[in-house]
Amino acid sequence: MKSFARAALAAALLVAASPFAGPAAAQGTVKFGALYPFSGGLALLGDESFRGFELAVEERNAAGGIDGKKIEFIKGDAVDPNQAVGEARRLTSVDKVSAIFGTYSSSLSLAATQVTELAGVPYFELGAVSDPITERGFKYVFRTNATARDFANRMVDSVIEAVAPALGVKPTDLKVGIIHEDSLYGQTVSGYQKTRAKEKGLNVVEILPYSAKSVDLTPVILRLKSAGVDVVLQTSYQNDTVLFFRQMKDQGYKPKAVMGAGGGYSTRDTMQAVGAENMEGALDVDFTQFNTNPKAAPGLTDFVAKYKAKYGIEPRSGHSLANYMGAKVFFDAIADAKSTDADKVRAAVLKVDIPVGQTATGWGAKFSEQGQNTRAQPFLMQWQGGNLVTVFPEAAAVAKLKTGVGAN
Amino acid sequence: MDVLIQLVLNGILLGSMYAIISVGLTLIFGIVRVVNFAHGEFLMVGMYAAYLLAAKFGLHPYASAVPVVLLLFALGALVQRFIIQPLLSADEHIQIFATVGLSTALVNLALLLFGADLYSVPPSAAQGSVMVGGFSLVKGQIVMFVCALALVAGLHLFMQSTALGRAIRATAQNRNAALLMGVKVDQIYVIAFGMGAACVGLASALVMPLYPVTPTIGTYFVLTAFVVVVLGGMRSMYGAFFGAMIIGLVDSLSGYYIAPDLKEVVYFAIFLLILIFKPTGLFGLGRGTE
């Protein structure tokens, strides 16, 4: 199948390059790589992320492409870090792409960027959250989306700025419990949470790591219950989120607020498995989702319409939107550079200056020397009536924050 | 004190879930002498089957126990007949590779068919809990406890008082002698493997209301099941039952009193200690029987 696709692509290129192909060919194309996990366990959200990129390309091509050149992209399938390296090599050396866009998963991004940096090819990260991706002093790695530290900070700040006022108490009177699955993801986010909570003087009474493969979280819940924790901050995948909510109900534990760091908290599957009434009121910090005030995220409604027209369903998660926004920002930057030369692209990216609230995700764009977007902030959302709605910050909110969790 | 009692109750109920899975693994190991690394994936297959029966035909997972048990029996029997049996005279390592390969194949098949999403059956009464003397017990777990007891009792009766049960025990004790006595050993193996898998089928129907299913769900349970089987003395069904209870209690208590992320450390430490000091397991029959 893949070899067939490649043969077809080669044939198409031949036709396009031949003198009979008409005037479009004369203007040339600009070639990018699209590196995502298209198969394997990460494929669902990898594909969802890719769709955002694909829509951004189509939109740009319809508007004339970059500098009058049509964008053409070549897919790379990164199932695991090894394959990410292999595909990044292929894209940069065989297909000779001008830049690579990706990647959804942090481990894949960390691996692939090692290759592109050495090859001097710009790498545009649109979705992976691990901080070190843009902390290694690489020159040609740029990222539009918020990082794990942004997530953790938003969670801790939300307790102070949104949850405590809604409960009508002083933030320092709240007992906070941090629980997280104990792989790299949970360790990283909770580590930043601890630091931020200390800076802000919050009263953290329990920090409990657990294995995401645990089949019983009642010990965790009983610990939280015995310690009288009011606000639980959880960093988790899907299965452990479902288990936590079910067992929290079984054990009759009723915290005042439960807040997740995206991951398992954002998906409709989790809500359905837990039950809408039990998930009611659960808070979630994540990339911009679709129930966000369009005034704070111009282009959001338009994106959803285009998505539905192309794929026939509602977007499956916010990943597509984040990738769409990021791809658009970088396309503009490449157009401004008037070249695909890596150094000129870098100079153009560093000149990007979009204020907060003027992109489809509601983020702004201003890149640090390290290539990290400093104006990307995840929003605080809440499950209300089976829908994930943005509740904080005020400008992006479509509903008021409610207190309490679940039906019990 | 209240917390302690609650933890003990939770531990016993959790143990009964491990018991049903481990009894199946023990049957396969004890009789066919094959370490079935695909055991967790059998659980996954059973859970998807229970999910599909619930989604397409609206069957409650408990009602789907009957077809799922039969399906898993057939799956186990087929695996024994067409994968293990040709390898019976081969080296043990080859059999292990075969079951590991089967496990990888099943996980990827599930990924292909269902994707990485999680599926769960509609909420039912099994998810609720009842208060007994101030302690909360999950109904679905109480059902599991009763089923675990019934399973062990039923298997005990079957093994002790039926001709087939006696043949199975004879085969387990000495394959060659059983063969000489006219027992059709290959058939017994097929049945025993099927029974082991059928236990997992029962477990999957009981687990389904409480846990959502994903392609890798098997790995959540099966490592613990291996510890339980070794703890229980490899071939003893009763050993597996009590081993499961011990692991359930250790899981529950160490998760609370030590740390939730260290509970695996605690029971693997117990596992190592047992292997060092009593390699035949807590309920093993002594050297030479393994």
Interface residues (C-beta under 8 A of the other chain):
Chain A: G40 G41 L42 A43 L44 D182 L208 P209 Y210 S211 K213 S214 V215 D216 L217 T218 P219 V220 L222 R223 S226 Q238 N239 V242 L243 R246 K249 D250 Q251 G252 D269 T270 Q272 A273 G275
Chain B: V3 Q6 L7 N10 L14 M17 L111 G115 A116 D117 L118 Y119 S120 P123 Q127 G128 S129 S136 V138 L210 Y211 P212 T214 P215 T216 I217 T219 Y220 F221 T224 D251 S252 L253 S254 G255 Y256 A259 P260 D261 K263 E264
